[in-house]
Amino acid sequence: MKKISARRKSQTARDAMRKEYRFDYSRAKPNRFAEKMSEGVIAVVLEPDVAAIFKSSEAVNDLLRSVIAAMPESKNSGKVTSGK
């Protein structure tokens, strides 16, 4: 078995990243989700175990609205409006 010198190892790691990459944008497709993201929408990332419970964003929003409605009035007065 040959031993690889430390100098050779560092050179290999450096070679893994090119100085320049050329992407073929002619095969790019428009973002199919862009239309759904309207002004005022905030994207939130759910943990996988939480996301497994909900089938859609509407289900998440409905649950959050019910939680907000159950909160004491002083906490949610006028801050939340329905997205519908």
C-alpha positions, -999 to +999 in steps of 0.1 A: +000+000+000+013+034-009+012+063+015-001+096+001+018+126+013+000+154+031+009+177+002-009+154-023-040+152-001-043+190+001-039+193-036-067+168-042-091+187-019-083+219-037-089+204-071-124+193-061-137+229-065-132+245-099-124+281-103-154+286-126-185+266-133-206+270-165-242+262-162-265+254-191-294+278-185-310+269-217-325+239-199-337+259-169-375+260-162-395+287-146-402+284-108-435+266-106-441+279-071-435+316-077-471+322-085-481+309-051-457+332-033-476+365-033-466+397-015-470+394+022-464+356+023-437+343+047-422+309+041-416+288+072-397+256+073-413+228+093-394+200+109-401+167+091-421+152+120-444+183+121-447+185+083-459+148+082-490+158+102-502+184+077-514+177+042-513+213+030-505+249+039-542+256+044-543+229+071-513+246+089-529+281+085-563+268+098-547+253+129-527+284+136-557+307+132-577+285+157-548+288+182-547+325+177-584+328+182-581+308+215-554+333+228-565+360+253-579+390+234-551+414+245-525+392+227-541+390+193-562+422+190-560+434+155-527+418+146-540+388+126-562+390+095-576+361+076-558+352+044-590+344+027 
